[in-house]
C-alpha cells in the first residue's frame, strides 16, 4: 500500500468514523501542502480547519477531535510525519 493509499484510507476513516468530511465548500485536500512534510499535528489542524471547527468555539470537542485525528494519522501512516508530495502521486 502506497503512502497515498494509506492517506486516502485515513481521510475516509476520519469522515466515516468521526464525521470529519469537510464543511461542504472546503475539504482537507484543499488545504494540504504539495511538498515538504505533513505531520500528524498539522494533519489534525488542517482536518479541523476544513471542518471550520475552532478550539475557541468548540473547546473540549475540538481537543478530542484533534487528538483523535493526530493519533489516527500516526497509526495509519506509521509515522509522525510523511512527505506531502507522496500524497499527490
N, CA, C and O atoms as a GROMACS GRO file, in nm:
protein
  356
    1UNK      N    1   0.086  -0.118   0.000
    1UNK     CA    2   0.000   0.000   0.000
    1UNK      C    3   0.090   0.124   0.000
    1UNK      O    4   0.183   0.134   0.080
    2UNK      N    5   0.062   0.217  -0.090
    2UNK     CA    6   0.144   0.338  -0.100
    2UNK      C    7   0.107   0.440   0.008
    2UNK      O    8   0.005   0.427   0.076
    3UNK      N    9   0.191   0.540   0.022
    3UNK     CA   10   0.162   0.649   0.116
    3UNK      C   11   0.028   0.713   0.081
    3UNK      O   12  -0.053   0.742   0.169
    4UNK      N   13   0.006   0.736  -0.048
    4UNK     CA   14  -0.120   0.797  -0.092
    4UNK      C   15  -0.240   0.707  -0.057
    4UNK      O   16  -0.343   0.756  -0.012
    5UNK      N   17  -0.225   0.577  -0.080
    5UNK     CA   18  -0.334   0.483  -0.046
    5UNK      C   19  -0.365   0.487   0.103
    5UNK      O   20  -0.482   0.492   0.142
    6UNK      N   21  -0.261   0.486   0.186
    6UNK     CA   22  -0.283   0.492   0.331
    6UNK      C   23  -0.349   0.623   0.371
    6UNK      O   24  -0.437   0.625   0.457
    7UNK      N   25  -0.306   0.733   0.309
    7UNK     CA   26  -0.365   0.862   0.341
    7UNK      C   27  -0.510   0.870   0.297
    7UNK      O   28  -0.595   0.921   0.370
    8UNK      N   29  -0.539   0.820   0.179
    8UNK     CA   30  -0.678   0.819   0.131
    8UNK      C   31  -0.768   0.740   0.227
    8UNK      O   32  -0.881   0.781   0.255
    9UNK      N   33  -0.718   0.628   0.276
    9UNK     CA   34  -0.794   0.548   0.372
    9UNK      C   35  -0.812   0.626   0.503
    9UNK      O   36  -0.919   0.622   0.564
   10UNK      N   37  -0.708   0.694   0.545
   10UNK     CA   38  -0.715   0.777   0.666
   10UNK      C   39  -0.825   0.882   0.654
   10UNK      O   40  -0.904   0.901   0.746
   11UNK      N   41  -0.830   0.950   0.542
   11UNK     CA   42  -0.931   1.054   0.520
   11UNK      C   43  -1.071   0.992   0.518
   11UNK      O   44  -1.165   1.049   0.574
   12UNK      N   45  -1.086   0.877   0.454
   12UNK     CA   46  -1.216   0.808   0.453
   12UNK      C   47  -1.257   0.771   0.596
   12UNK      O   48  -1.372   0.791   0.635
   13UNK      N   49  -1.162   0.718   0.673
   13UNK     CA   50  -1.192   0.681   0.812
   13UNK      C   51  -1.233   0.803   0.894
   13UNK      O   52  -1.328   0.797   0.971
   14UNK      N   53  -1.161   0.913   0.877
   14UNK     CA   54  -1.194   1.035   0.952
   14UNK      C   55  -1.335   1.082   0.918
   14UNK      O   56  -1.406   1.133   1.005
   15UNK      N   57  -1.374   1.066   0.794
   15UNK     CA   58  -1.509   1.107   0.752
   15UNK      C   59  -1.615   1.012   0.806
   15UNK      O   60  -1.714   1.056   0.864
   16UNK      N   61  -1.594   0.882   0.788
   16UNK     CA   62  -1.695   0.784   0.826
   16UNK      C   63  -1.705   0.767   0.977
   16UNK      O   64  -1.815   0.765   1.032
   17UNK      N   65  -1.592   0.755   1.045
   17UNK     CA   66  -1.591   0.728   1.188
   17UNK      C   67  -1.620   0.854   1.270
   17UNK      O   68  -1.700   0.851   1.363
   18UNK      N   69  -1.556   0.964   1.234
   18UNK     CA   70  -1.566   1.084   1.318
   18UNK      C   71  -1.649   1.195   1.256
   18UNK      O   72  -1.677   1.296   1.322
   19UNK      N   73  -1.689   1.178   1.131
   19UNK     CA   74  -1.770   1.280   1.067
   19UNK      C   75  -1.692   1.399   1.016
   19UNK      O   76  -1.752   1.501   0.980
   20UNK      N   77  -1.560   1.389   1.012
   20UNK     CA   78  -1.476   1.498   0.962
   20UNK      C   79  -1.462   1.484   0.811
   20UNK      O   80  -1.362   1.433   0.761
   21UNK      N   81  -1.563   1.531   0.740
   21UNK     CA   82  -1.567   1.518   0.594
   21UNK      C   83  -1.541   1.650   0.524
   21UNK      O   84  -1.540   1.656   0.401
   22UNK      N   85  -1.520   1.755   0.598
   22UNK     CA   86  -1.509   1.888   0.541
   22UNK      C   87  -1.640   1.961   0.562
   22UNK      O   88  -1.738   1.903   0.608
   23UNK      N   89  -1.640   2.086   0.528
   23UNK     CA   90  -1.756   2.170   0.559
   23UNK      C   91  -1.847   2.194   0.439
   23UNK      O   92  -1.930   2.284   0.442
   24UNK      N   93  -1.832   2.116   0.336
   24UNK     CA   94  -1.915   2.136   0.217
   24UNK      C   95  -1.839   2.211   0.110
   24UNK      O   96  -1.822   2.161  -0.001
   25UNK      N   97  -1.793   2.330   0.143
   25UNK     CA   98  -1.718   2.409   0.046
   25UNK      C   99  -1.566   2.395   0.064
   25UNK      O  100  -1.489   2.454  -0.011
   26UNK      N  101  -1.524   2.318   0.163
   26UNK     CA  102  -1.382   2.302   0.192
   26UNK      C  103  -1.356   2.158   0.234
   26UNK      O  104  -1.429   2.102   0.315
   27UNK      N  105  -1.250   2.099   0.178
   27UNK     CA  106  -1.212   1.962   0.209
   27UNK      C  107  -1.065   1.962   0.251
   27UNK      O  108  -0.990   2.053   0.214
   28UNK      N  109  -1.024   1.863   0.326
   28UNK     CA  110  -0.885   1.853   0.372
   28UNK      C  111  -0.788   1.863   0.254
   28UNK      O  112  -0.682   1.924   0.266
   29UNK      N  113  -0.823   1.804   0.141
   29UNK     CA  114  -0.733   1.808   0.024
   29UNK      C  115  -0.710   1.951  -0.026
   29UNK      O  116  -0.606   1.980  -0.085
   30UNK      N  117  -0.805   2.039  -0.002
   30UNK     CA  118  -0.789   2.179  -0.043
   30UNK      C  119  -0.680   2.249   0.038
   30UNK      O  120  -0.626   2.351  -0.005
   31UNK      N  121  -0.646   2.194   0.153
   31UNK     CA  122  -0.554   2.259   0.246
   31UNK      C  123  -0.416   2.193   0.252
   31UNK      O  124  -0.323   2.248   0.311
   32UNK      N  125  -0.403   2.075   0.194
   32UNK     CA  126  -0.278   2.001   0.205
   32UNK      C  127  -0.163   2.067   0.130
   32UNK      O  128  -0.182   2.119   0.020
   33UNK      N  129  -0.044   2.065   0.189
   33UNK     CA  130   0.072   2.113   0.114
   33UNK      C  131   0.106   2.014   0.002
   33UNK      O  132   0.077   1.895   0.014
   34UNK      N  133   0.166   2.062  -0.103
   34UNK     CA  134   0.205   1.976  -0.215
   34UNK      C  135   0.350   1.930  -0.204
   34UNK      O  136   0.394   1.843  -0.278
   35UNK      N  137   0.422   1.989  -0.110
   35UNK     CA  138   0.562   1.950  -0.089
   35UNK      C  139   0.596   1.972   0.057
   35UNK      O  140   0.518   2.030   0.133
   36UNK      N  141   0.713   1.925   0.095
   36UNK     CA  142   0.756   1.937   0.234
   36UNK      C  143   0.701   1.821   0.315
   36UNK      O  144   0.667   1.716   0.260
   37UNK      N  145   0.692   1.841   0.444
   37UNK     CA  146   0.643   1.736   0.532
   37UNK      C  147   0.503   1.769   0.583
   37UNK      O  148   0.467   1.886   0.600
   38UNK      N  149   0.426   1.665   0.607
   38UNK     CA  150   0.297   1.678   0.673
   38UNK      C  151   0.306   1.598   0.802
   38UNK      O  152   0.327   1.477   0.798
   39UNK      N  153   0.291   1.665   0.914
   39UNK     CA  154   0.298   1.598   1.044
   39UNK      C  155   0.158   1.558   1.090
   39UNK      O  156   0.057   1.605   1.036
   40UNK      N  157   0.155   1.472   1.188
   40UNK     CA  158   0.027   1.430   1.246
   40UNK      C  159  -0.047   1.550   1.303
   40UNK      O  160  -0.168   1.563   1.286
   41UNK      N  161   0.025   1.640   1.371
   41UNK     CA  162  -0.040   1.757   1.428
   41UNK      C  163  -0.091   1.853   1.321
   41UNK      O  164  -0.198   1.911   1.336
   42UNK      N  165  -0.015   1.868   1.213
   42UNK     CA  166  -0.061   1.955   1.104
   42UNK      C  167  -0.183   1.893   1.036
   42UNK      O  168  -0.277   1.965   1.001
   43UNK      N  169  -0.182   1.762   1.017
   43UNK     CA  170  -0.299   1.695   0.961
   43UNK      C  171  -0.423   1.722   1.047
   43UNK      O  172  -0.529   1.757   0.995
   44UNK      N  173  -0.408   1.706   1.178
   44UNK     CA  174  -0.522   1.728   1.269
   44UNK      C  175  -0.571   1.872   1.259
   44UNK      O  176  -0.691   1.897   1.252
   45UNK      N  177  -0.478   1.967   1.257
   45UNK     CA  178  -0.515   2.108   1.248
   45UNK      C  179  -0.588   2.136   1.116
   45UNK      O  180  -0.690   2.205   1.115
   46UNK      N  181  -0.536   2.084   1.006
   46UNK     CA  182  -0.598   2.107   0.875
   46UNK      C  183  -0.734   2.038   0.865
   46UNK      O  184  -0.827   2.092   0.806
   47UNK      N  185  -0.743   1.918   0.921
   47UNK     CA  186  -0.872   1.846   0.918
   47UNK      C  187  -0.980   1.928   0.988
   47UNK      O  188  -1.092   1.940   0.939
   48UNK      N  189  -0.945   1.984   1.103
   48UNK     CA  190  -1.044   2.062   1.178
   48UNK      C  191  -1.068   2.198   1.114
   48UNK      O  192  -1.176   2.255   1.127
   49UNK      N  193  -0.967   2.251   1.046
   49UNK     CA  194  -0.987   2.376   0.972
   49UNK      C  195  -1.086   2.352   0.857
   49UNK      O  196  -1.172   2.436   0.830
   50UNK      N  197  -1.074   2.237   0.790
   50UNK     CA  198  -1.168   2.203   0.683
   50UNK      C  199  -1.310   2.189   0.737
   50UNK      O  200  -1.408   2.214   0.666
   51UNK      N  201  -1.320   2.150   0.862
   51UNK     CA  202  -1.450   2.138   0.929
   51UNK      C  203  -1.502   2.273   0.979
   51UNK      O  204  -1.615   2.285   1.025
   52UNK      N  205  -1.416   2.374   0.969
   52UNK     CA  206  -1.446   2.508   1.025
   52UNK      C  207  -1.473   2.498   1.175
   52UNK      O  208  -1.562   2.564   1.228
   53UNK      N  209  -1.394   2.415   1.239
   53UNK     CA  210  -1.406   2.394   1.383
   53UNK      C  211  -1.288   2.464   1.452
   53UNK      O  212  -1.172   2.438   1.420
   54UNK      N  213  -1.319   2.553   1.544
   54UNK     CA  214  -1.213   2.625   1.617
   54UNK      C  215  -1.212   2.582   1.763
   54UNK      O  216  -1.315   2.546   1.821
   55UNK      N  217  -1.094   2.586   1.821
   55UNK     CA  218  -1.083   2.550   1.962
   55UNK      C  219  -1.157   2.650   2.049
   55UNK      O  220  -1.217   2.612   2.150
   56UNK      N  221  -1.154   2.777   2.011
   56UNK     CA  222  -1.220   2.879   2.094
   56UNK      C  223  -1.371   2.857   2.100
   56UNK      O  224  -1.434   2.888   2.201
   57UNK      N  225  -1.429   2.806   1.994
   57UNK     CA  226  -1.574   2.785   1.991
   57UNK      C  227  -1.615   2.648   2.044
   57UNK      O  228  -1.718   2.635   2.111
   58UNK      N  229  -1.535   2.546   2.013
   58UNK     CA  230  -1.575   2.408   2.044
   58UNK      C  231  -1.504   2.346   2.164
   58UNK      O  232  -1.544   2.240   2.211
   59UNK      N  233  -1.400   2.411   2.214
   59UNK     CA  234  -1.333   2.367   2.336
   59UNK      C  235  -1.293   2.222   2.338
   59UNK      O  236  -1.213   2.177   2.256
   60UNK      N  237  -1.348   2.147   2.432
   60UNK     CA  238  -1.309   2.007   2.453
   60UNK      C  239  -1.339   1.920   2.331
   60UNK      O  240  -1.262   1.828   2.302
   61UNK      N  241  -1.446   1.946   2.261
   61UNK     CA  242  -1.478   1.869   2.141
   61UNK      C  243  -1.367   1.887   2.037
   61UNK      O  244  -1.328   1.791   1.972
   62UNK      N  245  -1.318   2.010   2.021
   62UNK     CA  246  -1.207   2.036   1.929
   62UNK      C  247  -1.084   1.957   1.973
   62UNK      O  248  -1.022   1.890   1.890
   63UNK      N  249  -1.049   1.964   2.100
   63UNK     CA  250  -0.931   1.896   2.150
   63UNK      C  251  -0.943   1.745   2.134
   63UNK      O  252  -0.846   1.678   2.099
   64UNK      N  253  -1.061   1.690   2.159
   64UNK     CA  254  -1.082   1.546   2.140
   64UNK      C  255  -1.068   1.507   1.993
   64UNK      O  256  -1.004   1.407   1.961
   65UNK      N  257  -1.129   1.585   1.904
   65UNK     CA  258  -1.116   1.559   1.760
   65UNK      C  259  -0.971   1.571   1.715
   65UNK      O  260  -0.922   1.489   1.639
   66UNK      N  261  -0.904   1.675   1.764
   66UNK     CA  262  -0.763   1.697   1.729
   66UNK      C  263  -0.680   1.576   1.770
   66UNK      O  264  -0.603   1.523   1.690
   67UNK      N  265  -0.696   1.533   1.894
   67UNK     CA  266  -0.619   1.418   1.944
   67UNK      C  267  -0.648   1.293   1.862
   67UNK      O  268  -0.557   1.217   1.829
   68UNK      N  269  -0.776   1.270   1.830
   68UNK     CA  270  -0.814   1.154   1.751
   68UNK      C  271  -0.751   1.159   1.612
   68UNK      O  272  -0.694   1.060   1.565
   69UNK      N  273  -0.760   1.275   1.546
   69UNK     CA  274  -0.705   1.290   1.411
   69UNK      C  275  -0.554   1.268   1.410
   69UNK      O  276  -0.502   1.198   1.323
   70UNK      N  277  -0.483   1.327   1.505
   70UNK     CA  278  -0.338   1.312   1.510
   70UNK      C  279  -0.299   1.167   1.539
   70UNK      O  280  -0.208   1.114   1.475
   71UNK      N  281  -0.367   1.104   1.632
   71UNK     CA  282  -0.337   0.964   1.665
   71UNK      C  283  -0.369   0.871   1.547
   71UNK      O  284  -0.294   0.778   1.517
   72UNK      N  285  -0.479   0.898   1.481
   72UNK     CA  286  -0.519   0.816   1.366
   72UNK      C  287  -0.419   0.831   1.252
   72UNK      O  288  -0.389   0.735   1.182
   73UNK      N  289  -0.366   0.953   1.233
   73UNK     CA  290  -0.263   0.977   1.133
   73UNK      C  291  -0.141   0.890   1.164
   73UNK      O  292  -0.090   0.820   1.076
   74UNK      N  293  -0.095   0.896   1.288
   74UNK     CA  294   0.023   0.820   1.326
   74UNK      C  295   0.001   0.669   1.305
   74UNK      O  296   0.090   0.598   1.259
   75UNK      N  297  -0.117   0.623   1.338
   75UNK     CA  298  -0.149   0.481   1.321
   75UNK      C  299  -0.155   0.444   1.172
   75UNK      O  300  -0.092   0.346   1.130
   76UNK      N  301  -0.228   0.520   1.095
   76UNK     CA  302  -0.248   0.488   0.953
   76UNK      C  303  -0.121   0.505   0.871
   76UNK      O  304  -0.092   0.425   0.782
   77UNK      N  305  -0.044   0.608   0.902
   77UNK     CA  306   0.075   0.638   0.822
   77UNK      C  307   0.199   0.567   0.876
   77UNK      O  308   0.299   0.556   0.806
   78UNK      N  309   0.192   0.520   0.999
   78UNK     CA  310   0.306   0.450   1.058
   78UNK      C  311   0.421   0.541   1.093
   78UNK      O  312   0.534   0.496   1.110
   79UNK      N  313   0.393   0.671   1.104
   79UNK     CA  314   0.497   0.769   1.134
   79UNK      C  315   0.432   0.897   1.183
   79UNK      O  316   0.311   0.916   1.168
   80UNK      N  317   0.512   0.983   1.242
   80UNK     CA  318   0.463   1.112   1.288
   80UNK      C  319   0.458   1.215   1.176
   80UNK      O  320   0.387   1.315   1.186
   81UNK      N  321   0.533   1.191   1.067
   81UNK     CA  322   0.528   1.281   0.953
   81UNK      C  323   0.557   1.203   0.825
   81UNK      O  324   0.622   1.099   0.826
   82UNK      N  325   0.506   1.256   0.715
   82UNK     CA  326   0.526   1.195   0.583
   82UNK      C  327   0.561   1.305   0.484
   82UNK      O  328   0.537   1.423   0.510
   83UNK      N  329   0.617   1.264   0.371
   83UNK     CA  330   0.645   1.355   0.262
   83UNK      C  331   0.513   1.394   0.198
   83UNK      O  332   0.443   1.308   0.143
   84UNK      N  333   0.478   1.522   0.203
   84UNK     CA  334   0.350   1.568   0.149
   84UNK      C  335   0.337   1.540  -0.001
   84UNK      O  336   0.227   1.515  -0.050
   85UNK      N  337   0.447   1.546  -0.072
   85UNK     CA  338   0.442   1.519  -0.216
   85UNK      C  339   0.391   1.380  -0.248
   85UNK      O  340   0.327   1.359  -0.351
   86UNK      N  341   0.418   1.284  -0.159
   86UNK     CA  342   0.374   1.146  -0.182
   86UNK      C  343   0.222   1.131  -0.171
   86UNK      O  344   0.166   1.030  -0.215
   87UNK      N  345   0.155   1.229  -0.114
   87UNK     CA  346   0.009   1.224  -0.101
   87UNK      C  347  -0.060   1.256  -0.233
   87UNK      O  348  -0.179   1.231  -0.250
   88UNK      N  349   0.015   1.311  -0.326
   88UNK     CA  350  -0.040   1.355  -0.454
   88UNK      C  351  -0.001   1.263  -0.569
   88UNK      O  352  -0.048   1.281  -0.681
   89UNK      N  353   0.086   1.166  -0.543
   89UNK     CA  354   0.138   1.079  -0.651
   89UNK      C  355   0.038   0.974  -0.690
   89UNK      O  356   0.065   0.893  -0.778
   0.00000   0.00000   0.00000
